[in-house]
Amino acid sequence: MIRFRKKTFFVLLALAYLSPCVFAKDVYVATDGSDYNNGTLNSPYATIEFAATKLDPGETCYIRGGTYHEEVSLTNFEGESGDNIVFTNYNDEEVIFDGSESIADLGGTTWQQIAGTNIYKTTITKDIWQLWVN
């Protein structure tokens, strides 16, 4: 039979109660990161969507400065009140969510000039509804 001193028992009880706080993790995302990284400050993920899959209630995702072109869907997050998952910018760095997509990301990597004009064309693999220049 294992015997605990009263003081030891209270320390173990306190650790069990605080363990969600102690073991809560922070993950980091940066535009120069990779979703193959481990999500630390020195080895951040590349996408917020991927980082969201690594978080549990009570944890925080720090987003490094930059422009993010992605759609983020948050599903299957359950927790008690006060156990929110927090997404925030890191150290007041400017984070921009830009829902537009680059023509190059849509397959338009080869541009051809239409003969005798100043007009160029390319082929893309997805419908677009807006086009922004510069």
Secondary structure as UniProt FT lines:
FT   HELIX           6..23
FT   STRAND          26..29
FT   TURN            31..32
FT   TURN            35..36
FT   HELIX           48..53
FT   TURN            57..58
FT   STRAND          60..63
FT   STRAND          66..68
FT   TURN            81..82
FT   STRAND          86..89
FT   TURN            91..92
FT   STRAND          95..97
FT   HELIX           103..106
FT   STRAND          112..113
FT   TURN            115..116
FT   STRAND          120..121
//
